[in-house]
Amino acid sequence: MKEEIGISQKDRSLKQLRLAARITATVWTLFCLYMFVGYMMEDIQRNKGVLTSSTDWLAVATVVSLFIGFIGLIIAYWREGIGALISLIGFLLGALFLIIDPKLTFSFIYFIILLPTILYFIYWNEKRKIVHPIV
């Protein structure tokens, strides 16, 4: 009987953890999408409707790796483990490119964006322990 109550409480806390991860991932993804679209609209208006071609490959690599990180957050809605791994790799590569490129600014506040990824990893690990308990 105590075992069932413990599992029920654990299941409820896991659902809350997954909900927190999903909410933070949604907020970060929508915020960054909003900022990206706004930046693109401003760039199009500034250049009279023509997109500029960027030859700064490090900046392009940074944007692509951050995009991969956000794709990982979207994948994590369905597959928490693999989505969190993709997200972590993308965001860490983005941070590395931000550190390397002297024209781009890097701040340690950037690592706040890893919060949903960490929450997904914790949820995935705890869920895996319930489904496949170690004897």
C-alpha positions in Angstrom: 0.0 0.0 0.0 2.8 2.5 0.9 4.5 1.4 -2.3 1.5 2.5 -4.4 1.3 5.9 -2.6 5.0 6.5 -3.2 4.7 5.7 -6.9 1.6 7.9 -7.2 3.5 10.9 -5.6 6.5 10.2 -7.8 4.3 10.0 -10.9 2.7 13.3 -10.0 6.0 15.1 -9.4 7.3 13.7 -12.7 4.3 15.2 -14.5 4.9 18.5 -12.8 8.6 18.4 -13.9 7.6 17.6 -17.5 5.0 20.4 -17.4 7.7 22.9 -16.2 10.1 21.7 -18.9 7.4 22.1 -21.6 6.4 25.6 -20.4 9.9 26.9 -20.2 10.8 25.4 -23.6 7.7 26.9 -25.1 8.4 30.3 -23.7 12.0 30.3 -24.8 11.2 29.0 -28.3 8.4 31.6 -28.9 10.5 34.4 -27.5 13.5 33.6 -29.7 11.2 33.1 -32.7 9.6 36.5 -32.1 13.0 38.1 -31.8 14.3 36.4 -35.0 11.3 37.4 -37.0 11.5 41.0 -35.8 15.2 41.1 -36.6 14.5 39.7 -40.1 11.7 42.3 -40.7 14.0 45.1 -39.6 16.8 43.9 -41.9 14.4 43.6 -44.9 13.1 47.2 -44.3 16.6 48.6 -43.8 17.8 47.0 -47.1 14.8 48.0 -49.2 13.2 44.5 -49.3 16.4 42.6 -50.1 17.9 40.0 -47.8 21.6 40.6 -47.3 23.9 37.6 -47.9 26.1 37.1 -44.9 29.7 36.0 -45.5 30.5 35.7 -41.8 30.5 31.9 -41.5 31.0 31.9 -37.8 27.8 34.0 -37.3 25.9 31.7 -39.6 27.2 28.6 -37.7 26.1 30.2 -34.5 22.6 30.8 -35.8 22.4 27.3 -37.2 23.5 25.7 -34.0 21.0 27.7 -31.9 18.3 26.7 -34.4 19.3 23.0 -33.9 19.0 23.6 -30.1 15.5 24.9 -30.5 14.6 22.0 -32.8 15.8 19.7 -30.0 13.4 21.4 -27.6 10.6 20.8 -30.0 11.6 17.1 -30.4 11.7 16.9 -26.6 8.0 17.3 -26.4 7.6 13.7 -27.7 11.0 12.1 -27.1 12.5 13.7 -23.9 15.9 12.0 -24.0 16.9 12.4 -27.6 15.4 15.9 -27.8 17.3 17.1 -24.7 20.5 15.7 -26.1 20.0 17.4 -29.5 19.1 20.6 -27.7 22.2 20.4 -25.4 24.5 19.8 -28.3 23.0 22.7 -30.3 23.1 25.2 -27.5 26.6 24.3 -26.4 27.9 24.6 -29.9 26.2 28.0 -30.1 27.9 29.1 -26.9 31.2 27.9 -28.2 30.7 29.9 -31.4 29.7 33.0 -29.4 32.8 32.7 -27.3 35.1 32.2 -30.4 33.7 35.1 -32.5 35.0 38.5 -31.4 32.2 40.4 -33.2 29.5 38.6 -31.3 28.8 39.1 -27.6 28.7 36.3 -25.1 27.3 36.4 -21.6 26.9 33.7 -19.0 23.2 34.7 -18.9 23.1 32.7 -22.1 23.2 29.5 -20.1 19.7 30.2 -18.7 18.4 29.0 -22.1 19.7 25.5 -21.0 17.0 25.4 -18.2 14.4 23.5 -20.3 17.1 21.1 -21.6 18.2 20.3 -18.0 14.6 19.8 -16.9 14.0 17.4 -19.8 17.1 15.5 -18.9 16.0 15.2 -15.2 12.5 14.1 -16.2 13.9 11.5 -18.7 16.3 10.1 -16.2 13.7 9.8 -13.4 11.1 8.3 -15.8 13.6 5.8 -17.0 14.3 4.7 -13.3 10.5 4.0 -12.8 10.1 2.1 -16.0 13.3 0.1 -15.8 14.3 0.0 -12.1 17.8 -1.2 -11.3 17.6 -4.3 -9.2 
